[in-house]
Amino acid sequence: MNKAKKNIVGISKKQCVEFGLVTILAAIFLAIYLRQNHFVTGAFFLTLVTIIVPIIFYPFAAVWFWLSKVLSVIGSRVLLTIVFFLVVTPVGLIRRLLKRDSLKIDQFKKSTKSVLTDRDHLYTAGDFTDTF
């Protein structure tokens, strides 16, 4: 497996090319959205720079990929927090109000007996072919 060479900050030439492609796409989008031809000229110029000397995009790519790392850390934590408070907490509160204790937490360590239930089930071939 051949790893790409990375510079001091950790940005490779491939990542500089990827940033160049993103800027080309943005220029084309602006050309279509604003209906102005100078964005098409800019996209052509950016395409040449991306092909010939993509290392010009190094400082911009460094900021771009740093920002993506920061947003991935923040975004996943925010999303998981929202899911926890909108899904898990209400389910727990509803189960507590309905006095549901399927985990038998109230019986746990109250005696020497196990809180697990014994299940005597004879498996057949059909149980293994259609498991879901």
C-alpha positions in Angstrom: 0.0 0.0 0.0 1.5 3.3 -1.1 0.9 6.2 1.2 0.9 9.7 -0.2 3.7 12.0 1.0 2.5 14.5 3.5 4.0 17.9 4.3 4.6 19.3 7.7 1.0 19.9 8.6 -0.1 16.6 7.1 -1.6 17.8 3.8 -0.7 15.6 0.8 -0.5 16.6 -2.9 -3.7 14.5 -3.4 -5.5 16.6 -0.9 -4.4 19.8 -2.6 -5.8 18.4 -5.9 -9.1 17.5 -4.1 -9.3 21.1 -2.8 -8.7 22.4 -6.4 -11.5 20.2 -7.6 -13.8 21.6 -5.0 -13.0 25.2 -6.0 -13.6 24.2 -9.7 -17.0 22.8 -8.8 -17.8 26.0 -6.8 -16.8 28.2 -9.7 -19.0 26.2 -12.1 -21.9 26.3 -9.7 -21.5 30.1 -9.4 -21.3 30.4 -13.2 -24.6 28.5 -13.6 -26.4 30.1 -10.7 -25.4 33.7 -11.4 -25.2 33.3 -15.2 -21.9 35.1 -15.4 -19.2 34.0 -17.8 -16.2 35.2 -15.8 -16.8 32.3 -13.4 -16.4 29.9 -16.3 -13.0 31.6 -17.1 -12.1 31.2 -13.4 -13.0 27.5 -13.4 -10.8 27.0 -16.5 -7.9 28.8 -14.8 -8.4 26.7 -11.6 -8.5 23.5 -13.7 -5.1 24.4 -15.2 -3.6 25.3 -11.8 -5.0 22.0 -10.3 -3.4 20.0 -13.1 0.0 21.8 -13.3 0.8 23.0 -9.8 -1.7 21.8 -7.2 0.7 22.7 -4.4 -0.5 26.3 -4.7 -3.7 25.2 -2.9 -1.6 24.0 0.1 -2.6 26.7 2.6 -6.2 26.6 1.6 -6.3 22.8 1.7 -4.7 22.9 5.2 -7.5 25.2 6.5 -10.2 23.2 4.6 -9.1 19.8 6.0 -8.6 21.2 9.5 -12.1 22.7 9.4 -13.5 19.3 8.3 -11.8 17.6 11.3 -13.2 20.1 13.7 -16.7 19.9 12.2 -16.7 16.1 12.3 -15.8 16.1 16.0 -18.4 18.8 16.9 -21.1 17.5 14.5 -21.0 13.9 15.8 -21.2 15.0 19.4 -24.0 17.4 18.8 -26.0 14.7 16.7 -25.5 12.0 19.4 -26.6 14.4 22.1 -29.7 15.3 20.2 -30.5 11.7 19.6 -30.0 10.8 23.2 -32.2 13.6 24.6 -34.9 13.1 21.9 -35.0 9.3 21.8 -33.3 7.5 24.7 -34.4 9.8 27.5 -38.1 9.8 26.7 -38.1 6.0 26.3 -36.4 5.6 29.7 -38.9 8.0 31.3 -41.9 6.3 29.8 -40.7 2.9 30.9 -40.1 4.2 34.4 -43.6 5.7 34.5 -45.1 2.4 33.3 -43.1 0.5 35.9 -41.5 -1.6 33.2 -38.4 -3.4 34.5 -37.4 -5.9 31.8 -33.8 -5.9 33.0 -34.9 -6.8 36.5 -32.8 -4.0 38.0 -34.9 -3.9 41.2 -34.3 -7.6 41.8 -30.5 -7.4 41.1 -28.3 -8.3 44.1 -31.3 -8.6 46.4 -30.7 -12.3 46.9 -28.3 -15.0 45.9 -30.5 -16.2 43.1 -29.9 -15.1 39.5 -32.2 -12.6 37.8 -31.7 -14.3 34.4 -34.5 -16.4 33.1 -34.0 -20.0 32.0 -35.1 -20.6 28.4 -35.6 -24.2 27.3 -35.9 -24.1 23.6 -35.3 -26.8 21.1 -33.7 -25.2 17.9 -34.8 -26.5 14.5 -33.2 -26.0 11.1 -35.7 -23.3 10.3 -34.4 -21.2 13.2 -31.0 -21.0 11.5 -32.1 -20.4 7.9 -34.4 -17.4 8.6 -32.8 -15.8 11.5 -34.4 -12.4 10.8 
